[in-house]
Amino acid sequence: MSSPTGNKYTVLLPTYQERDNLPLIVWLLVKHLGGCGYNYEIIVIDDNSPDGTLEVAKQLQEIYGEDKIVLRPRKAKLGLGTAYVHGVKHATGNFIILMDADLSHHPKFIPEFIKKQSEGNYDIISGTRYALGGGVYGWDLMRKLISRGANFLAQTLLRPGASDLTGSFRMYRKDVLEELVSRCISKGYVFQMEMIVRARECGYTLGEVPISFVDRLYGESKLGGMEIVSYAKGLLYLFATT
Ligand SMILES: Nc1nc2c(ncn2[C@@H]2O[C@H](COP(=O)(O)OP(=O)(O)O[C@H]3O[C@H](CO)[C@@H](O)[C@H](O)[C@@H]3O)[C@@H](O)[C@H]2O)c(=O)[nH]1
């Protein structure tokens, strides 16, 4: 079946300890991309998860095919930002979707990203929790405050022209993403914010789609104290240098 838009979409799924989430997120991606006739591939970038995530990914590859599920594992946990950079090198789509593998980002929004992109011919589509129609469900008050606070600080200091700077559900033109990762120095969660700052520097256009972010049911967040410190350092660095 040919893709309704004539494009190929690569989904990058970074995984660390996502054995229980991977089968469902992959099934939902197959349903919302393959089921709508889109040409797509899913690249799983696993960082040697001790829970056997890679073995589950191999089983999914047998079910859905090697052209649909591509495995690009790494030997150690090297950080979320670098996992995306690694995945981009292997992507064959002309649009690339970055998202979490823990079911916080529902694949049902991807056709909305695709529609928005084609309506405005945007370089980047960013899913936003912090604009009208978006939301966060399942986080405790502390986690909501951390996310809102980080976003507010970044908005105030960087004025980047995107309402959700810390979110990670986005779609990029491949050449745009390649250019941005070549400029980006962040390795961890702060990568998402730096990408938007670099996009503004390059003059790329950005459209937003409201999304609902739902906290994971299985497994645990990897956003610990060290990541928060590194986010704060990254924010100050971007404020001072851009
Ligand atoms: N390969 C790889 N994957 C990783 C790593 N660290 C995290 N991941 C994967 O990255 C995704 C997000 O990680 P979580 O730890 O589940 O993130 P979260 O707490 O739900 O954080 C969400 O909110 C943050 C703040 O808004 C976002 O910055 C973040 O991207 C994410 O959407 C998951 O698929 C997780 O397995 C890593 O070092 N390597």
The ligand as a Tripos MOL2 file, in Angstrom:
@<TRIPOS>MOLECULE
LIG
   39    42     1     0     0
SMALL
NO_CHARGES

@<TRIPOS>ATOM
      1 N1         18.1710    4.1800   25.1230 N.pl3     1 LIG1
      2 C1         17.9280    4.9260   26.2110 C.ar      1 LIG1
      3 N2         16.6580    5.2330   26.5380 N.ar      1 LIG1
      4 C2         16.4370    5.9670   27.6530 C.ar      1 LIG1
      5 C3         17.4700    6.4340   28.4780 C.ar      1 LIG1
      6 N3         16.9060    7.1360   29.5070 N.ar      1 LIG1
      7 C4         15.5720    7.0940   29.3110 C.ar      1 LIG1
      8 N4         15.2780    6.3910   28.1910 N.ar      1 LIG1
      9 C5         13.9690    6.1500   27.5780 C.3       1 LIG1
     10 O1         13.4310    7.4380   27.3160 O.3       1 LIG1
     11 C6         12.0140    7.4360   27.4720 C.3       1 LIG1
     12 C7         11.5990    8.4760   28.5290 C.3       1 LIG1
     13 O2         12.2090    8.1360   29.7590 O.3       1 LIG1
     14 P1         11.4330    8.2280   31.1710 P.3       1 LIG1
     15 O3         12.4460    8.1090   32.2390 O.co2     1 LIG1
     16 O4         10.2680    7.3290   31.1890 O.co2     1 LIG1
     17 O5         10.9180    9.7230   31.0880 O.3       1 LIG1
     18 P2          9.7770   10.3730   31.9650 P.3       1 LIG1
     19 O6         10.1440   10.4570   33.3800 O.co2     1 LIG1
     20 O7          8.4550    9.7910   31.6180 O.co2     1 LIG1
     21 O8          9.9420   11.8210   31.3710 O.3       1 LIG1
     22 C8          9.1210   12.3560   30.3810 C.3       1 LIG1
     23 O9          8.9320   13.6660   30.7290 O.3       1 LIG1
     24 C9         10.1030   14.4570   30.7190 C.3       1 LIG1
     25 C10         9.7860   15.8160   31.2280 C.3       1 LIG1
     26 O10         8.6770   16.3510   30.6280 O.3       1 LIG1
     27 C11        10.6510   14.5100   29.3270 C.3       1 LIG1
     28 O11        11.8180   15.3120   29.2720 O.3       1 LIG1
     29 C12        10.9780   13.1290   28.9200 C.3       1 LIG1
     30 O12        11.4340   13.1140   27.5910 O.3       1 LIG1
     31 C13         9.7520   12.2720   29.0400 C.3       1 LIG1
     32 O13         8.7870   12.6240   28.0470 O.3       1 LIG1
     33 C14        11.6350    5.9960   27.8370 C.3       1 LIG1
     34 O14        11.2780    5.3220   26.6500 O.3       1 LIG1
     35 C15        12.9360    5.4550   28.4360 C.3       1 LIG1
     36 O15        13.0300    4.0510   28.3520 O.3       1 LIG1
     37 C16        18.8150    6.1070   28.1160 C.ar      1 LIG1
     38 O16        19.7940    6.4670   28.7680 O.2       1 LIG1
     39 N5         18.9680    5.3480   26.9850 N.ar      1 LIG1
@<TRIPOS>BOND
     1     1     2 1
     2     2     3 ar
     3     2    39 ar
     4     3     4 ar
     5     4     5 ar
     6     4     8 ar
     7     5     6 ar
     8     5    37 ar
     9     6     7 ar
    10     7     8 ar
    11     8     9 1
    12     9    10 1
    13     9    35 1
    14    10    11 1
    15    11    12 1
    16    11    33 1
    17    12    13 1
    18    13    14 1
    19    14    15 2
    20    14    16 1
    21    14    17 1
    22    17    18 1
    23    18    19 2
    24    18    20 1
    25    18    21 1
    26    21    22 1
    27    22    23 1
    28    22    31 1
    29    23    24 1
    30    24    25 1
    31    24    27 1
    32    25    26 1
    33    27    28 1
    34    27    29 1
    35    29    30 1
    36    29    31 1
    37    31    32 1
    38    33    34 1
    39    33    35 1
    40    35    36 1
    41    37    38 2
    42    37    39 ar
@<TRIPOS>SUBSTRUCTURE
     1 LIG1         1 GROUP 0 **** ****
